[in-house]
Amino acid sequence: MRRIMASWPRWAGYAAAGWSLGYGALGLFWALGGAGFPFGRSDPDWEPGLSVLGDASGEVAAPLIAVLGLLGGVAGVASARGVRWGRPVLLGFSWVAAAVLTVVVPDNRVLMVVAYAPLLVVFLFTGVPGGQPMAELVPWSRINLFVVLAGGLLWALAALAYQRRTAGRCAACGRGSHGTAGSGGARRTARWGGSSHGAAGRGGPRRAAGWATPQAARRWGVWAVVVAAAIPAGYDASRFAWAAGLPLGITEEFWQWLDESGLRWAGLFLSLMGLGGAILTLGLAQRWGEVYPRWIWFRAGRPVPPMLAVVPASVVSVIVFSGGLTFWRLRMVHDYGWDMWATWAPSLLWPLWGVALAAATLAYHLRRRGACRACGLGGPPAAQPAGRA
């Protein structure tokens, strides 16, 4: 499995093509009258502003999905094969597909399901309190958002690999010249789908941009970590207050409803999840985020695999950013009052939270990536302990 994941530049384009053809087939099915169209008024969660496709109809959107799926299949295969003809168009299609499928179409329900995932697992064995079917908690329209998000992530990988490959860079790490990478560097790069000539013929390896050096990433990464950990604090503080019986940022009547329905405890659970996420975010700039601490006794003293932090943090940053955009749409559609500010105002900062978390993750990656196994460029990760956030 590790080898498969490490060779993502090889298969990302084909995987994106396969996803596009599969979802395009779903579009064709819906266009022919099949059930399950998950957008527009067919969505059981429909409300104004929730989804950018809230007004979509199967008659119009489904055929468009089928056509775009077919185009995506062709584009994905072309990017995987490194076709250079029409590079700007192919690269633009790939990145637009990635952006639309990761942050435009998904909404805050993805974040909600992820946050409640531990409870949903418990409900599989205990049943949902009140006898509500699980199908109502996680209907197809919500599952579809995860399918769309997965497609967007595949397209992001495909676009990144294609952009690097056709620019003469290592498709795995993005570094420039490969011909001077040491013994076998050019051969390894070619095997991984990159270019073995690129900048090598122009005087040797390129230096990383100033902001991308481990030392620079350590400096600006700390600030990104601080922002990414601080923004959820406003949300968490209000929910902790509700659980303690204080109607912070809400009306007394609304707090009574939360208390009687038991939802204030659900808010407490979300706050605990947010607090745990903030602590993990701090690990992106702490020593224990690079070396397992003593309290993880079965791994104490061993290096933390960089991808163990980079992959989930990257995905969460996308989910948080998309969820934050949803709250901005809802705010523009609904007349939320300031007497209920705690139910909506903290969420307006979530796009910034997502950007800050993405920046903190990038800084962590730049500090720890070391030498590339594909092209051989780069040195060992910086040994200096991470700063304190």
C-alpha positions as a Markdown table, in Angstrom:
| # | Residue | x | y | z |
|---|---|---|---|---|
| 1 | Met | 0.0 | 0.0 | 0.0 |
| 2 | Arg | 2.8 | 2.4 | 0.8 |
| 3 | Arg | 4.4 | 1.8 | -2.6 |
| 4 | Ile | 1.0 | 2.5 | -4.3 |
| 5 | Met | 0.6 | 5.7 | -2.4 |
| 6 | Ala | 4.1 | 6.8 | -3.1 |
| 7 | Ser | 3.7 | 6.3 | -6.8 |
| 8 | Trp | 0.7 | 8.6 | -7.0 |
| 9 | Pro | 2.1 | 10.6 | -10.0 |
| 10 | Arg | 1.7 | 7.5 | -12.1 |
| 11 | Trp | -1.8 | 6.7 | -11.4 |
| 12 | Ala | -3.4 | 10.0 | -10.4 |
| 13 | Gly | -4.5 | 10.9 | -13.9 |
| 14 | Tyr | -5.9 | 7.5 | -14.7 |
| 15 | Ala | -7.8 | 7.5 | -11.3 |
| 16 | Ala | -9.2 | 11.0 | -12.1 |
| 17 | Ala | -10.3 | 9.7 | -15.5 |
| 18 | Gly | -11.9 | 6.6 | -14.0 |
| 19 | Trp | -13.8 | 8.7 | -11.5 |
| 20 | Ser | -15.0 | 11.1 | -14.2 |
| 21 | Leu | -16.2 | 8.3 | -16.4 |
| 22 | Gly | -18.0 | 6.7 | -13.4 |
| 23 | Tyr | -19.7 | 9.9 | -12.3 |
| 24 | Gly | -20.5 | 10.7 | -15.9 |
| 25 | Ala | -22.2 | 7.4 | -16.2 |
| 26 | Leu | -24.3 | 8.4 | -13.1 |
| 27 | Gly | -25.2 | 11.6 | -14.9 |
| 28 | Leu | -26.3 | 9.6 | -17.9 |
| 29 | Phe | -28.4 | 7.4 | -15.7 |
| 30 | Trp | -30.1 | 10.4 | -14.1 |
| 31 | Ala | -30.6 | 12.0 | -17.5 |
| 32 | Leu | -32.5 | 8.9 | -18.7 |
| 33 | Gly | -34.8 | 9.1 | -15.7 |
| 34 | Gly | -33.0 | 7.1 | -13.1 |
| 35 | Ala | -33.6 | 7.8 | -9.4 |
| 36 | Gly | -31.2 | 9.4 | -7.0 |
| 37 | Phe | -30.3 | 12.7 | -8.5 |
| 38 | Pro | -28.8 | 14.4 | -5.4 |
| 39 | Phe | -28.9 | 18.1 | -6.2 |
| 40 | Gly | -31.6 | 20.8 | -6.3 |
| 41 | Arg | -35.0 | 20.1 | -4.8 |
| 42 | Ser | -34.3 | 16.4 | -4.9 |
| 43 | Asp | -31.9 | 16.9 | -2.0 |
| 44 | Pro | -33.8 | 16.2 | 1.3 |
| 45 | Asp | -31.6 | 18.8 | 3.1 |
| 46 | Trp | -32.5 | 21.5 | 0.6 |
| 47 | Glu | -32.7 | 25.1 | 1.8 |
| 48 | Pro | -31.8 | 28.4 | 0.1 |
| 49 | Gly | -28.1 | 29.0 | 0.1 |
| 50 | Leu | -27.0 | 25.6 | 1.3 |
| 51 | Ser | -25.6 | 24.4 | -2.0 |
| 52 | Val | -24.4 | 26.1 | -5.2 |
| 53 | Leu | -26.5 | 23.5 | -7.0 |
| 54 | Gly | -29.6 | 24.2 | -5.0 |
| 55 | Asp | -31.6 | 25.2 | -8.1 |
| 56 | Ala | -30.2 | 22.4 | -10.4 |
| 57 | Ser | -32.7 | 20.1 | -12.0 |
| 58 | Gly | -32.1 | 16.6 | -13.3 |
| 59 | Glu | -33.3 | 17.6 | -16.8 |
| 60 | Val | -30.5 | 20.1 | -17.2 |
| 61 | Ala | -27.7 | 19.2 | -14.9 |
| 62 | Ala | -27.7 | 15.4 | -15.4 |
| 63 | Pro | -26.8 | 15.6 | -19.2 |
| 64 | Leu | -24.2 | 18.2 | -18.4 |
| 65 | Ile | -22.7 | 15.9 | -15.8 |
| 66 | Ala | -22.6 | 13.1 | -18.4 |
| 67 | Val | -20.8 | 15.3 | -21.0 |
| 68 | Leu | -18.3 | 16.7 | -18.4 |
| 69 | Gly | -17.6 | 13.1 | -17.2 |
| 70 | Leu | -16.7 | 12.0 | -20.7 |
| 71 | Leu | -14.4 | 15.1 | -21.2 |
| 72 | Gly | -12.9 | 14.4 | -17.8 |
| 73 | Gly | -12.1 | 10.8 | -18.8 |
| 74 | Val | -10.3 | 12.0 | -21.9 |
| 75 | Ala | -8.5 | 14.7 | -20.1 |
| 76 | Gly | -7.4 | 12.4 | -17.2 |
| 77 | Val | -5.8 | 9.9 | -19.6 |
| 78 | Ala | -4.1 | 12.7 | -21.5 |
| 79 | Ser | -2.6 | 14.2 | -18.3 |
| 80 | Ala | -1.5 | 10.7 | -17.1 |
| 81 | Arg | 0.3 | 10.2 | -20.4 |
| 82 | Gly | 1.9 | 13.6 | -20.3 |
| 83 | Val | 0.4 | 15.0 | -23.5 |
| 84 | Arg | 2.0 | 18.4 | -24.1 |
| 85 | Trp | -0.2 | 19.5 | -27.0 |
| 86 | Gly | -2.8 | 21.9 | -25.6 |
| 87 | Arg | -1.1 | 22.0 | -22.2 |
| 88 | Pro | -2.7 | 25.3 | -21.0 |
| 89 | Val | -6.2 | 24.0 | -21.8 |
| 90 | Leu | -5.6 | 20.6 | -20.2 |
| 91 | Leu | -3.9 | 22.1 | -17.2 |
| 92 | Gly | -6.7 | 24.7 | -16.8 |
| 93 | Phe | -9.4 | 22.0 | -17.1 |
| 94 | Ser | -7.7 | 19.8 | -14.5 |
| 95 | Trp | -7.3 | 22.6 | -11.9 |
| 96 | Val | -10.8 | 23.9 | -12.4 |
| 97 | Ala | -12.2 | 20.4 | -12.0 |
| 98 | Ala | -10.2 | 20.1 | -8.8 |
| 99 | Ala | -11.4 | 23.4 | -7.4 |
| 100 | Val | -15.1 | 22.9 | -8.3 |
| 101 | Leu | -15.2 | 19.4 | -7.0 |
| 102 | Thr | -13.4 | 20.1 | -3.7 |
| 103 | Val | -14.6 | 23.5 | -2.6 |
| 104 | Val | -17.5 | 24.7 | -4.8 |
| 105 | Val | -19.9 | 21.7 | -4.9 |
| 106 | Pro | -19.4 | 20.3 | -1.4 |
| 107 | Asp | -20.9 | 22.2 | 1.5 |
| 108 | Asn | -20.8 | 22.2 | 5.3 |
| 109 | Arg | -22.5 | 18.9 | 5.5 |
| 110 | Val | -19.2 | 17.2 | 4.7 |
| 111 | Leu | -17.7 | 18.8 | 7.8 |
| 112 | Met | -20.7 | 17.9 | 9.8 |
| 113 | Val | -20.6 | 14.2 | 8.9 |
| 114 | Val | -16.8 | 14.1 | 9.6 |
| 115 | Ala | -17.2 | 15.8 | 13.0 |
| 116 | Tyr | -20.0 | 13.4 | 14.0 |
| 117 | Ala | -18.3 | 10.3 | 12.5 |
| 118 | Pro | -17.4 | 8.8 | 16.0 |
| 119 | Leu | -21.0 | 9.1 | 17.1 |
| 120 | Leu | -22.3 | 7.7 | 13.8 |
| 121 | Val | -20.1 | 4.6 | 14.4 |
| 122 | Val | -21.5 | 4.2 | 17.8 |
| 123 | Phe | -25.1 | 4.5 | 16.4 |
| 124 | Leu | -24.4 | 1.7 | 14.0 |
| 125 | Phe | -24.3 | -0.6 | 17.1 |
| 126 | Thr | -26.6 | 1.1 | 19.5 |
| 127 | Gly | -29.2 | 2.6 | 17.1 |
| 128 | Val | -29.9 | 6.3 | 16.8 |
| 129 | Pro | -31.6 | 7.8 | 19.9 |
| 130 | Gly | -35.3 | 8.3 | 19.3 |
| 131 | Gly | -35.4 | 5.5 | 16.7 |
| 132 | Gln | -34.4 | 7.7 | 13.7 |
| 133 | Pro | -33.1 | 5.6 | 10.8 |
| 134 | Met | -29.4 | 5.9 | 9.9 |
| 135 | Ala | -30.5 | 6.6 | 6.4 |
| 136 | Glu | -31.9 | 9.9 | 7.5 |
| 137 | Leu | -28.7 | 10.9 | 9.2 |
| 138 | Val | -26.5 | 10.0 | 6.2 |
| 139 | Pro | -28.8 | 10.1 | 3.1 |
| 140 | Trp | -27.4 | 9.6 | -0.4 |
| 141 | Ser | -27.3 | 13.4 | -1.0 |
| 142 | Arg | -24.7 | 13.6 | 1.8 |
| 143 | Ile | -22.8 | 10.5 | 0.7 |
| 144 | Asn | -22.6 | 12.0 | -2.8 |
| 145 | Leu | -20.8 | 15.1 | -1.4 |
| 146 | Phe | -18.0 | 12.7 | -0.3 |
| 147 | Val | -17.9 | 11.1 | -3.7 |
| 148 | Val | -17.6 | 14.5 | -5.3 |
| 149 | Leu | -14.9 | 15.5 | -2.8 |
| 150 | Ala | -12.9 | 12.3 | -3.6 |
| 151 | Gly | -13.1 | 13.1 | -7.3 |
| 152 | Gly | -11.8 | 16.7 | -6.7 |
| 153 | Leu | -8.9 | 15.4 | -4.7 |
| 154 | Leu | -8.0 | 13.0 | -7.4 |
| 155 | Trp | -8.1 | 15.8 | -10.0 |
| 156 | Ala | -5.9 | 17.9 | -7.7 |
| 157 | Leu | -3.3 | 15.1 | -7.7 |
| 158 | Ala | -3.6 | 14.6 | -11.4 |
| 159 | Ala | -3.2 | 18.4 | -12.1 |
| 160 | Leu | -0.2 | 18.7 | -9.9 |
| 161 | Ala | 1.6 | 15.7 | -11.4 |
| 162 | Tyr | 0.8 | 16.8 | -15.0 |
| 163 | Gln | 2.0 | 20.4 | -14.2 |
| 164 | Arg | 5.2 | 19.2 | -12.8 |
| 165 | Arg | 5.8 | 16.5 | -15.4 |
| 166 | Thr | 5.3 | 18.8 | -18.4 |
| 167 | Ala | 7.4 | 21.6 | -16.8 |
| 168 | Gly | 10.5 | 19.3 | -16.6 |
| 169 | Arg | 10.2 | 18.8 | -12.9 |
| 170 | Cys | 10.1 | 15.7 | -10.7 |
| 171 | Ala | 6.4 | 14.7 | -10.7 |
| 172 | Ala | 6.8 | 13.4 | -7.2 |
| 173 | Cys | 8.3 | 16.3 | -5.4 |
| 174 | Gly | 8.3 | 19.2 | -7.8 |
| 175 | Arg | 12.0 | 19.9 | -7.6 |
| 176 | Gly | 13.6 | 21.2 | -10.8 |
| 177 | Ser | 16.7 | 19.6 | -12.3 |
| 178 | His | 17.3 | 15.9 | -12.2 |
| 179 | Gly | 20.3 | 15.3 | -14.2 |
| 180 | Thr | 22.7 | 16.2 | -11.4 |
| 181 | Ala | 20.8 | 14.4 | -8.7 |
| 182 | Gly | 23.5 | 11.9 | -8.0 |
| 183 | Ser | 23.8 | 8.3 | -9.2 |
| 184 | Gly | 20.6 | 7.2 | -10.9 |
| 185 | Gly | 18.8 | 10.5 | -10.3 |
| 186 | Ala | 17.8 | 11.0 | -13.9 |
| 187 | Arg | 16.8 | 7.3 | -14.3 |
| 188 | Arg | 14.7 | 7.4 | -11.2 |
| 189 | Thr | 12.9 | 10.5 | -12.3 |
| 190 | Ala | 12.1 | 9.1 | -15.7 |
| 191 | Arg | 10.7 | 6.0 | -14.1 |
| 192 | Trp | 8.4 | 8.1 | -11.9 |
| 193 | Gly | 7.1 | 10.1 | -14.9 |
| 194 | Gly | 9.1 | 13.3 | -14.5 |
| 195 | Ser | 11.7 | 14.8 | -16.8 |
| 196 | Ser | 15.3 | 13.8 | -16.7 |
| 197 | His | 16.6 | 16.9 | -18.5 |
| 198 | Gly | 14.6 | 20.0 | -17.6 |
| 199 | Ala | 16.9 | 22.4 | -15.7 |
| 200 | Ala | 19.8 | 20.0 | -15.5 |
| 201 | Gly | 21.0 | 21.1 | -18.8 |
| 202 | Arg | 21.0 | 24.7 | -17.7 |
| 203 | Gly | 23.6 | 24.5 | -15.0 |
| 204 | Gly | 22.6 | 22.0 | -12.3 |
| 205 | Pro | 19.9 | 21.9 | -9.6 |
| 206 | Arg | 17.8 | 24.9 | -8.9 |
| 207 | Arg | 17.6 | 26.2 | -5.4 |
| 208 | Ala | 14.3 | 26.2 | -3.6 |
| 209 | Ala | 12.5 | 29.6 | -3.5 |
| 210 | Gly | 13.3 | 31.6 | -0.4 |
| 211 | Trp | 9.9 | 31.1 | 1.2 |
| 212 | Ala | 10.1 | 27.3 | 0.6 |
| 213 | Thr | 13.4 | 26.6 | 2.5 |
| 214 | Pro | 12.9 | 24.7 | 5.7 |
| 215 | Gln | 14.1 | 27.8 | 7.7 |
| 216 | Ala | 11.7 | 30.1 | 6.1 |
| 217 | Ala | 8.8 | 27.6 | 6.3 |
| 218 | Arg | 9.5 | 27.3 | 10.1 |
| 219 | Arg | 9.1 | 31.0 | 10.5 |
| 220 | Trp | 5.9 | 31.7 | 8.6 |
| 221 | Gly | 4.5 | 28.2 | 9.4 |
| 222 | Val | 4.3 | 29.1 | 13.1 |
| 223 | Trp | 2.0 | 32.1 | 12.3 |
| 224 | Ala | -0.2 | 29.9 | 10.1 |
| 225 | Val | -0.5 | 27.4 | 13.0 |
| 226 | Val | -1.5 | 30.1 | 15.4 |
| 227 | Val | -4.3 | 31.3 | 13.2 |
| 228 | Ala | -5.5 | 27.8 | 12.3 |
| 229 | Ala | -5.6 | 26.9 | 16.0 |
| 230 | Ala | -7.2 | 30.1 | 17.2 |
| 231 | Ile | -10.1 | 30.6 | 14.8 |
| 232 | Pro | -12.1 | 27.5 | 16.1 |
| 233 | Ala | -11.7 | 28.9 | 19.6 |
| 234 | Gly | -14.7 | 31.2 | 19.2 |
| 235 | Tyr | -16.9 | 28.4 | 18.1 |
| 236 | Asp | -15.7 | 26.1 | 20.8 |
| 237 | Ala | -16.1 | 28.7 | 23.6 |
| 238 | Ser | -19.8 | 29.3 | 22.8 |
| 239 | Arg | -20.5 | 25.5 | 22.8 |
| 240 | Phe | -18.7 | 25.0 | 26.1 |
| 241 | Ala | -20.7 | 27.8 | 27.5 |
| 242 | Trp | -24.0 | 26.3 | 26.4 |
| 243 | Ala | -23.1 | 23.0 | 27.9 |
| 244 | Ala | -22.3 | 24.8 | 31.2 |
| 245 | Gly | -25.8 | 26.4 | 31.1 |
| 246 | Leu | -24.8 | 29.9 | 29.8 |
| 247 | Pro | -26.7 | 31.1 | 26.7 |
| 248 | Leu | -23.7 | 32.8 | 25.2 |
| 249 | Gly | -24.6 | 34.4 | 21.9 |
| 250 | Ile | -28.1 | 33.0 | 21.7 |
| 251 | Thr | -31.5 | 33.8 | 23.1 |
| 252 | Glu | -32.8 | 32.3 | 26.3 |
| 253 | Glu | -35.6 | 30.6 | 24.4 |
| 254 | Phe | -33.1 | 28.9 | 22.0 |
| 255 | Trp | -31.0 | 27.7 | 24.9 |
| 256 | Gln | -34.1 | 26.2 | 26.5 |
| 257 | Trp | -34.8 | 24.3 | 23.3 |
| 258 | Leu | -31.1 | 23.1 | 23.1 |
| 259 | Asp | -31.4 | 21.9 | 26.7 |
| 260 | Glu | -34.7 | 20.1 | 26.3 |
| 261 | Ser | -33.7 | 18.4 | 23.0 |
| 262 | Gly | -30.3 | 17.4 | 24.3 |
| 263 | Leu | -28.6 | 19.2 | 21.5 |
| 264 | Arg | -26.4 | 21.3 | 23.8 |
| 265 | Trp | -24.5 | 18.0 | 24.5 |
| 266 | Ala | -24.1 | 17.5 | 20.7 |
| 267 | Gly | -22.6 | 21.0 | 20.6 |
| 268 | Leu | -20.2 | 20.0 | 23.5 |
| 269 | Phe | -19.1 | 17.0 | 21.5 |
| 270 | Leu | -18.3 | 19.1 | 18.5 |
| 271 | Ser | -16.4 | 21.5 | 20.7 |
| 272 | Leu | -14.3 | 18.7 | 22.1 |
| 273 | Met | -13.6 | 17.5 | 18.5 |
| 274 | Gly | -12.6 | 21.1 | 17.6 |
| 275 | Leu | -10.3 | 21.3 | 20.7 |
| 276 | Gly | -8.7 | 18.0 | 19.7 |
| 277 | Gly | -8.2 | 19.4 | 16.2 |
| 278 | Ala | -6.6 | 22.5 | 17.5 |
| 279 | Ile | -4.2 | 20.5 | 19.6 |
| 280 | Leu | -3.3 | 18.4 | 16.6 |
| 281 | Thr | -2.8 | 21.6 | 14.6 |
| 282 | Leu | -0.3 | 22.9 | 17.1 |
| 283 | Gly | 1.7 | 19.7 | 16.4 |
| 284 | Leu | 2.5 | 21.1 | 13.0 |
| 285 | Ala | 4.9 | 23.5 | 14.7 |
| 286 | Gln | 5.9 | 21.5 | 17.7 |
| 287 | Arg | 8.6 | 18.9 | 18.3 |
| 288 | Trp | 6.1 | 16.2 | 19.2 |
| 289 | Gly | 4.6 | 16.7 | 15.7 |
| 290 | Glu | 7.9 | 15.4 | 14.3 |
| 291 | Val | 9.0 | 12.8 | 16.9 |
| 292 | Tyr | 6.5 | 10.7 | 18.9 |
| 293 | Pro | 6.4 | 12.0 | 22.5 |
| 294 | Arg | 6.8 | 9.7 | 25.6 |
| 295 | Trp | 3.1 | 9.6 | 26.2 |
| 296 | Ile | 2.7 | 7.6 | 23.0 |
| 297 | Trp | 4.7 | 4.8 | 24.6 |
| 298 | Phe | 4.5 | 2.3 | 21.8 |
| 299 | Arg | 6.1 | 4.7 | 19.3 |
| 300 | Ala | 8.0 | 7.1 | 21.7 |
| 301 | Gly | 11.1 | 8.5 | 20.2 |
| 302 | Arg | 10.4 | 7.4 | 16.6 |
| 303 | Pro | 9.9 | 9.9 | 13.8 |
| 304 | Val | 6.3 | 10.8 | 12.9 |
| 305 | Pro | 5.8 | 9.9 | 9.2 |
| 306 | Pro | 5.3 | 13.3 | 7.5 |
| 307 | Met | 2.4 | 12.0 | 5.4 |
| 308 | Leu | 0.6 | 10.9 | 8.6 |
| 309 | Ala | 0.1 | 14.6 | 9.3 |
| 310 | Val | 0.2 | 16.1 | 5.8 |
| 311 | Val | -2.6 | 14.0 | 4.2 |
| 312 | Pro | -5.4 | 14.4 | 6.8 |
| 313 | Ala | -4.5 | 18.0 | 7.5 |
| 314 | Ser | -4.7 | 18.8 | 3.8 |
| 315 | Val | -8.1 | 17.1 | 3.4 |
| 316 | Val | -9.5 | 18.8 | 6.5 |
| 317 | Ser | -8.3 | 22.2 | 5.3 |
| 318 | Val | -10.3 | 21.7 | 2.1 |
| 319 | Ile | -13.4 | 20.6 | 4.0 |
| 320 | Val | -13.2 | 23.5 | 6.4 |
| 321 | Phe | -12.7 | 26.1 | 3.6 |
| 322 | Ser | -15.7 | 24.6 | 1.7 |
| 323 | Gly | -17.8 | 24.6 | 4.8 |
| 324 | Gly | -17.0 | 28.2 | 5.6 |
| 325 | Leu | -18.1 | 29.2 | 2.1 |
| 326 | Thr | -21.4 | 27.6 | 2.8 |
| 327 | Phe | -22.0 | 29.8 | 5.9 |
| 328 | Trp | -21.3 | 32.9 | 3.8 |
| 329 | Arg | -23.9 | 31.8 | 1.3 |
| 330 | Leu | -26.4 | 31.1 | 4.1 |
| 331 | Arg | -25.6 | 34.4 | 5.7 |
| 332 | Met | -26.4 | 36.3 | 2.4 |
| 333 | Val | -29.7 | 34.4 | 2.0 |
| 334 | His | -31.0 | 34.3 | 5.5 |
| 335 | Asp | -31.5 | 37.3 | 7.9 |
| 336 | Tyr | -29.6 | 36.0 | 10.9 |
| 337 | Gly | -30.0 | 38.3 | 13.9 |
| 338 | Trp | -27.2 | 39.4 | 16.2 |
| 339 | Asp | -29.1 | 38.1 | 19.1 |
| 340 | Met | -28.1 | 34.7 | 17.8 |
| 341 | Trp | -24.6 | 35.6 | 16.7 |
| 342 | Ala | -23.0 | 32.5 | 18.2 |
| 343 | Thr | -24.9 | 30.2 | 15.7 |
| 344 | Trp | -23.4 | 31.8 | 12.6 |
| 345 | Ala | -20.7 | 34.5 | 13.2 |
| 346 | Pro | -17.8 | 32.2 | 14.2 |
| 347 | Ser | -18.3 | 30.1 | 11.1 |
| 348 | Leu | -17.7 | 33.1 | 8.8 |
| 349 | Leu | -14.0 | 32.8 | 9.7 |
| 350 | Trp | -13.8 | 29.2 | 8.6 |
| 351 | Pro | -12.5 | 30.0 | 5.1 |
| 352 | Leu | -9.6 | 31.8 | 6.7 |
| 353 | Trp | -9.2 | 28.8 | 9.0 |
| 354 | Gly | -9.0 | 26.5 | 6.0 |
| 355 | Val | -6.4 | 28.7 | 4.3 |
| 356 | Ala | -4.3 | 28.9 | 7.5 |
| 357 | Leu | -4.4 | 25.2 | 8.0 |
| 358 | Ala | -3.4 | 24.6 | 4.4 |
| 359 | Ala | -0.5 | 27.0 | 4.9 |
| 360 | Ala | 0.6 | 25.4 | 8.1 |
| 361 | Thr | 0.5 | 22.0 | 6.5 |
| 362 | Leu | 2.6 | 23.2 | 3.6 |
| 363 | Ala | 5.1 | 24.6 | 6.0 |
| 364 | Tyr | 5.3 | 21.3 | 7.8 |
| 365 | His | 5.8 | 19.5 | 4.5 |
| 366 | Leu | 8.5 | 21.8 | 3.4 |
| 367 | Arg | 10.4 | 21.4 | 6.7 |
| 368 | Arg | 10.2 | 17.6 | 6.7 |
| 369 | Arg | 10.2 | 16.4 | 3.1 |
| 370 | Gly | 13.9 | 15.7 | 2.9 |
| 371 | Ala | 15.4 | 14.0 | -0.1 |
| 372 | Cys | 13.0 | 12.8 | -2.8 |
| 373 | Arg | 13.0 | 9.0 | -3.3 |
| 374 | Ala | 12.0 | 9.5 | -7.0 |
| 375 | Cys | 14.7 | 12.0 | -8.2 |
| 376 | Gly | 17.2 | 12.0 | -5.3 |
| 377 | Leu | 17.2 | 15.7 | -4.9 |
| 378 | Gly | 17.0 | 17.5 | -1.6 |
| 379 | Gly | 18.7 | 16.9 | 1.7 |
| 380 | Pro | 17.6 | 15.4 | 5.0 |
| 381 | Pro | 14.9 | 17.1 | 7.0 |
| 382 | Ala | 16.0 | 19.9 | 9.2 |
| 383 | Ala | 17.2 | 18.7 | 12.5 |
| 384 | Gln | 16.4 | 21.8 | 14.4 |
| 385 | Pro | 13.4 | 21.4 | 16.7 |
| 386 | Ala | 10.2 | 23.1 | 15.6 |
| 387 | Gly | 9.3 | 26.4 | 17.3 |
| 388 | Arg | 6.6 | 26.8 | 19.9 |
| 389 | Ala | 3.2 | 27.9 | 18.8 |
